[in-house]
Amino acid sequence: MHKFRILHPNAITKLRMQPIMHGMIGILFLFNLIGVYKMEHPNWLMALLFIALGTASLAFPFMMRKMRKMSETNSVLRLLQVFTLLSGSLFFLSHMQPIIGGTLLLAGLGVAYTGYAEYRIMQPAYARIEDGGISLPTVFGEKHYRWNEMNNVILRNDLLTLDFRTNKVLQLEVLDEYSPAQTADINAYFQSRLT
C-alpha cells in the first residue's frame, strides 16, 4: 500500500471562488443595511453589524494574499458571516419581513456549507493506493476507484496522474518528496496492478 499526501483535488477551484463568494456576501450585507435603515424604527446596532461585516467581506479578497494564516482567517470570517446571516434572519423575521428573513436563513445555511467545505479542503489530504484500487478524498469522505477503471497510473515530477478508461485524466499534486529510485518502485507497482 502507498499513501501520498496530496493537494486536495477541489482546492484550486474553491480557492478561485473565494473572492467572488466573499464579495457577494459583502454586497448582501450592504443591501440588508438598506433594509434596516428604511425601517420605521431602525436598529442601529444591526446596521453597524451589517456595515462592519459588509466592508470586511468586500475587503477580504484584496487582503488574502498578504495573510500568513489565510485558512484560519477565512474560517473565522466565514463563522462571522454565518452568525450575521442567521441573526439577521431572526431580526427580519421578528419584524414581520418573512421573505428577507427566509432569504437570509437560506444564505446562512449556504455559507455554513461553503465554510465547512473550505475547511475540509484545507486539511491535509491523502491518496491511498492499494491492491484493491485507489482511494481519493472528497469533501465528505472518499471515492474509491478500482484498477480495472484505469488505463494508466504514473508518478512523475510530483504529479500523480490517473488516466481512466473513460478518457478522463486526473492529475494530483503530490506534496511528499520521493527519490528517483522510490518513484521507479512506485511506478513499477502501478504497472503490476494494471496488467
Disulfide bonds with the S-S distance in Angstrom:
none
